[in-house]
Every structure is written in C-alpha cells, then in structure tokens.
C-alpha cells in the first residue's frame, strides 16, 4: 500500500472581488499548508472499482467524496482499468475551512500518479484537481501560494515567517455555499493581498500579522456567533494575530513566542474540544 500525506491549509488572506457569469466568485487568496494532515492509503484493485475505507462515519464512501472523485477522474482521463482502495485516516476536522476534503483529493491524485506510473507533472495534476474543487489545485502543490480565479490559478510564494499556529474548531460544520450565498460584495473591507505577499517575501512577521484578512468572516459570524467568541478568546489569551480560515468555522492564531502557545491552547481547551498546535509547512509538496 502507498501512503500519502494530505496537509490542511489556512488562509492568510481571503478576498472576493466579484461574482462571475459562471456563478463562481472571483477570489484572491494567500494560502499556506500546516502540519495537521490526513493520511491517505492507496492499494490497487483488480476489479476496477473504487472503494473508500474510513473509520470516520462522517467521511462519505461514494461520489460525494473528493478522493473518490479524484480516482474516478484519473481513471477515466487516462483509461485506467484497475480500481483502487482508498483508506482515509482523518486528522483534519470535516467542514472546517481547512480544505480537508480537497487535500485528500490532491493526495489521491499525487499517489495514483505514482501507483499507476502515469508520470504526470504537478501542473498536470493541478489541472485535473481544478475539475474537482476550487482548493484542490492549491493542495496538489502545497506550500504557500497566491490563488486567483475561482482558486485554481496558483502562483507560488516563498515560505512565510516561521511561527506557531493554534487552530480551534467549534462543534459545528459550515456550508461554504451558504457563506458565499450570504456575502454582500458591495462595501466589503478588502484585505491588503499585496501587503501580505510583501510580508512573506521580506520575512516580516509583524507585517504578516497586520495583513491577515478574510471577507467571509462577517457572514460566518452572523450565522455562527460562537466563531466570534473563539476569535475574541484567542486574542485575549495572547495570540499575535487571529483570523478565521476559509469559510470557517476554524479560527487560527499566529504565535511567535513558544511560551505563550500552551497558555492559548489550555485556555481554548476549556470551551472548545478541537484545538491543535501546528507549524506552517511553507514548502511545496514533492512530486509523488
């Protein structure tokens, strides 16, 4: 069996520019991967079927699963007769704004590329991934990037300034479609994406903290006020900068001082079950 890591991502910025004629939103996002990861196991089947195996009851085992869609797409595109067992060991919370499903799909694409000796480049795999979901292309590459279009146009960036990242997810799932549906693009307070890119390129931690921004926060905060509470508590416990990732509900805090990390972690664990302390990975995935 071949194993592939599927890391989570956080949004350092998330901006929505306008709604496109195809009903997608034109976005501009700076994303980076963190070392919280699912583990994908891949094993060829002779009968041509795709089977999802997971101990997590919330993981769909059919075409709703992005990893299933990835296997189906690569099989049909390259006329592969074999099937595959896909085992998914979840560490990334589901419906959390951390691209868990997208990363599982990207890891499946990278893994099947190796398992079936397809010799595809990351660019070719990312192109396939864009047909599955908006974050899959980014997850194929990993590392840090500016994502534009509907999220599928990827421009590689250098690794961000090093720091700790505290993630906290309340006991709710958020529908990305509902959040985008509730977004009023007029009068948005847009993040300064150029400034964030400058902060990353100049390794300026303070500027990175000042440049965090996510236009979807206001919508998710209205739908789920508990997300505001987590953000406020993380700030109170001493994180240097705090932001919601993606459409939520996960909130992350950037922390430079290691001594402060345990205080924030322990403070959040008092009222939030899923809290993680991770580092940014920064670098791109090797080609599987």
FENCORGI-V889598 format. One record per helix or strand of 3 or more residues. SS is the DSSP state (A for helix, B for strand). FROM is the first residue (numbers start at 1). TO is the last residue. Records with the same first field share a line. If there is no record, write none. Layout:
SS = FROM-TO ; FROM-TO
This chain:
B = 2-19 ; 25-45 ; 50-53 ; 83-89 ; 144-148 ; 153-157 ; 164-169 ; 241-244 ; 251-255 ; 274-280
A = 66-77 ; 100-115 ; 122-129 ; 136-141 ; 176-181 ; 193-201 ; 205-211 ; 217-223 ; 225-236 ; 258-269
